[in-house]
Amino acid sequence: MRGLACVLMFQWHCYNSWLAPGARNSTLYVWSNLGGTLPAPLFIFLSGISFALVTNKLREKGIDRTSVARTTILRGAEIYGLGLLFRVQEFVLGLPHSPWTDLLRVDVLNILGLTMMLMGVICWLTGGDDAASSRNRGIAGALIAAAVVALASPLLWTTLRPKWLPWPLESYIDGVHTFGQPQTWLFPMFPWSAFAFAGLGVGFFLLSDIATRKKDLAFVGLGGAGVVACTLSMVFDQSPIRFYSPVVYDYWHTSPNFFLMRCGILLVILSLVYAWCRWGFAQRGFSPLIQLGQTSLLVYWVHIEFVYGRLSILPKGRCGIATATLGLAVIFTAMLALSVWRTRRKKRQATALRVNPATAAAIAGSV
């Protein structure tokens, strides 16, 4: 599923960066744009599922909830630090044209890091000695957090905007940056962190006793819940009963109804990907999607420079569909090769450490 997000991200970034203005009126670009709305929710949603799997594994090892929270919060801080480092890299490579304010722009890695730290707090608050009760409380806590973020987003983008904050801090709430108004192309905590909390709840559900006993039925149920969520989104949007005023309500960007729609789509994709992995071609030999998903952060980081950055392999905004598609094929192949190289290198290092315990001990001691 993370590999699918990588491919959707590649195609959107490539066409968005390289296509000439005339080619942007094509049907291809419309569909590319539609597919480009999925990678960010997918990555953030999957971070919540992965977070649930990691915390559960730590708990199974007998690690207390405080240590689990400390480990996960530190991992979130690491991701946040990488987000800041990524902004520095983009700023340096964009000199002398990049403004200093780009250093403080809110992007996906920033939100992932902060949200992971908050998920660590939720897991600490809901943790306990009984694993089943902890999971149930984790599901409830995660879904409540997602609902609070989704419901508060329209207000925090409009009538309750924290204008009293300096813009670098307000940007984390509503993505205002330096533009005076919230920007829909940025990734503030509201509403984007809600996807991670929703993923955390789904992850804990997949670890529940009933889901582990009847795995196929659990994923079918999640797909069905996704269809119901999409239907409810449309029903609520057309309902004469309005919770928000017209000034506040923006279906396509901040409304809880649109969040419900996107969560429904994510659940349907999750169900379909499970079926693909269990009964489809993912079981037959090498899977490029699975491979890319194992190194999603690396390929995200690297491909940006060769698509949007100074090292772009094609002239930005001056290519036809055929040329841009060829460039997309090159980017996909190169990122897949980079991913394979990275995983093989990690395996060689792991093998070397197992073969030579003294080296492993020396490395551990140095850390």
Secondary structure, DSSP 8 states (H G I E B T S, - for coil): -HHHHHHHHHHHHHHHHHB-GGGGGSHHHHHHHHHTTSHHHHHHHHHHHHHHHHHHHHHHTT--HHHHHHHHHHHHHHHHHHHHHHHHHHHHHHTTTS-GGGGG---HHHHHHHHHHHHHHHHHHH--S-HHHHHHHHHHHHHHHHHHHHHHHHHHTTTT--TTS-HHHHHHHH--TTSSS--TTS--HHHHHHHHHHHHHHHHHHTSHHHHHSHHHHHHHHHHHHHHHHHHHHHHHH-S--SS-TTT--TTTT-HHHHHHHHHHHHHHHHHHHHHHHHSGGGSS--HHHHHHHTHHHHHHHHHHHHTSTT-SS-TT-B-HHHHHHHHHHHHHHHHHHHHHHHHHHHHHHHHHHH-HHHHHHHHHH-
